[in-house]
Amino acid sequence: MLQPRIGDLALPARRQFLRDAGLGFGALALASLLGEDSAAATGGGLTAPATALPHHPPRAKRVIWLFMTGAPSQVDTWDYKPELQARNGQPLPNADSQVGFFQTSGKCLASPFAWKQHGASGTWVSDLFPHLSQHVDDMCFIHSMHLRANNHAPAAMELMCGLNRPGMPSMGAWLDYGLGSMNRDLPSFVVMHERKPRGDDQIWSAGFLPKSHQALAIDARRPVAIDNLALRQGKSLEAQRAELDLLASLNAAHAAARPTQADLAARISSFELAYRMQTAAPEAIDLTREPKHVHDRYGTEDPKCRVFARQCLTARRLLERGVRFIQIFAGKNAAGDGAVDDVPWDGHSNIETNHRECGLATDRPAAALLTDLKARGMLEDTLVIWGGEFGRTSDSQGGKGRDHNPHGFTIWMAGGGVKGGFHYGATDPFGYKAVEQRVHVNDLHATLLHLLGIDHERLTYRHNGRNFRLTDVGGQVIRDVIA
């Protein structure tokens, strides 16, 4: 029997086509049933955690990480140091030229910002955060964070992936692999950025996990938030469904003959998710559905914070609709303080100018997000995280700036089962290095996973002959911060 051809492409004979298509539909149906019956569905049915998840009752169902790209200074934001203020310009005890990425003066640089205590907890906050300071009694501060890398890209990878080398899965991908989606019509892992931070896609990569666990990245600079959501002109949903069914059958037949290629199943899954998103996503990201007072609270029309405000409001809508893990990477520094590429929060030359602009860009929207989540009863099972990839030096760089400092910085969390108005760990009297109850990123990840109902040592994936996990071979749950 002759095979029909289109150009140089041979098409399968009728019997072969029906046989393969039938196999394909069967494979799709099986994958769909497995995915719907399992809370740990992986978007293809090929891989899943070895043990049923969650391992214990979770305190948090969802996470939003407000990533302050460029690394805010701990001693100018949340870690008040009277000794540093009193000894401005004097030699910094134990100053280390190897801490930063460039060269620093070795002389103390006092914070140029005014500090005040807030809330029943009496938490000291700089005047960078007039709105967020009203929420300190909901925040759990870790002042003793540290990691290994002292430059943006590897530090961001270490903070998000547990190791500072490319190719490792990020926390969001691990959660999608372990817990699956809470809304089959929307992605479980979403990233928003105004421009890609140092390390870009590696920070939110699925790494060696199946590609179905990759993040949906939304670039604020693009005129259309998500490409290809709108149907082609003259195309109905029914016609598109028919096209996808045919494509899926061919893809599934192709994958059935190649059972070791997991990416094929991930690709089939991505086509199906993209189709479902065409009806669910436009409504989810349509901010015109929000009333004016909500826009005013976030500052979506304020030029100083408009981009981050729209991202935070979009994130709240996605969290409401079952997106499990969202990261928002703070946008470019509007001040243009002379730092390399004007990375936000990267105040190498003038910490006051740089941080003032970044505070204006992020404070009001982040506070509005906390207010909104709390008012809707969502904060108790939503974990909000704020922080950058490392801190900054307590001695000056170029007179008014601060260099990178991975040896001591602050991250805060709110909601999701953590203690409010609580402070854990400490840096030295100058805020230079973590000295009490030191917390590595592996400890932070172990704690976050615990709050989500996961034993970090049991969430593993076998790759290249060994079991990998987000916390590598370390990590201790910080039980003192759990409410």
C-alpha positions, 0 to 999 in steps of 0.5 A: 500500500502506498503511503500518501505524502505532503511535500517530502513528509510521508504520512502514515498509512490509514491502518497505521494511523488509526492504530497509533492514534488509538494508542495515543488516546489511550496513553492520554486518557491514562495520564489524565486519570493518573493526574486527576487521581493523585495529588502529586500528579506530575503532568505526564504520569512518568515521575512522582515522589516516592512517598505520598505528599503531603507528609504531614498536615500543612500550615501553608497552601501557597507561597509568594516570594517578593524577591528584592533583586540586587540585595537590600542592605540589612542595616538600612532596612530591618536590622537596626544597629546603634553601634554602627550609627555611633561609629560612622567613619571609624574603622570597622572591627574585623573588616574583611576585604574578601567579603564583598565583590569589589573593594570596600573602605574598612570604615563604618557607614552609618545608615542614612535613614531614620529608624523607629519602633513599630507595633506591639513587638517594638520592631525597629524599621527604617523610614524606607517602609512607612507602609510595611512597618504597619505589618511588623506584628505579622512578620517573622524576621530571620536576621542571621541568613547567610550563604556561600556566593557573593555575586548576584547570579550564583547567590540567587541560584543558591537561594532559590535552588539550594546550590549555586550552580546552573541546572538545579531545580528551583523551589517552585519546580520542586513544589510542583513536582511534589504537590502538583497543582491546585487548579488544573487550568492554571500553572502551579508556578508563576514568575513575574519580572520587569527585566530578568535578574542576574541568573535569569532563567536558572533562578526559576528553572525546573533543572533536571525535573520534567519540564512540565514543572517549569515556571510560567514567566510573565515579563512586565515589559511586554504589551501582552502578559502571556503570549498566545492566549487569544484564539486566532481570528476565525477560530473557535474553541471547538475547532482548536480542541479538535486540532489539539486532540489530533496533535495529542494523539500523534504526540502520544503515539510518538512518545509511546515508542520512546518511553525513556524520553520524559520531555515528550510527556511534558510537552504534551502536558504543556499543550493541554495546559496552554489550551485550558489557560486560554479560558482561565488565564485572561480572567485571572490577570484582568485587573480591570475587574478590581474596584478603584479602592483596591487599585488605590491601595496597591498604587497601580497608577502611581508612577513610583510603584506602578509596575510592582503594584500591578504584579502584586495585585495580579499575584493575589488574583492568581493565589486566589485561583489556586496558583501554588508558588509565585515569585515577583522579582523587583524591577529596575532601579529608577534612581540610576545610582551608577551601579552596574546595569542599575540593578535594583537594591544594588547600592554600590555607589549611593545607598541612600539614593538607591534604596530610597527609590527601591523602597518607594517602588516596593513598600506600598504594593507589598503592604497592600498585598499583606492587607488584602490577604489578611482581609480575605482570610488567606494570610493564615495559609499563604506564606509571604517571603521578602528578601534579596539574594544576600545583604550588604557590607557595613563598611562603605564602598566609594564613600556612600555605597555598600558592597555585596555581603553574603555573611549576614542578611535579613529575610522576613516571612508572614502568614503560613504558620510562622510566628508574627512579631518574632525575631530569630538570629542576629548579626554582630553589633555592626550588622556585618556577619551572622553570629547567633542562630545562623541560618543557611538557605538549606535550613530556610528551605527545610523550614518552608517545605515543612510549613507546606507539609513536606519532610525535606529529606523525603522529597527526592528525585533520582538523577544521574545515579543519585537522589537529589533534593532541594536541601542537598545534604543539609538543612534543619527545620527552624522550629522556633519560628513556627507558630 
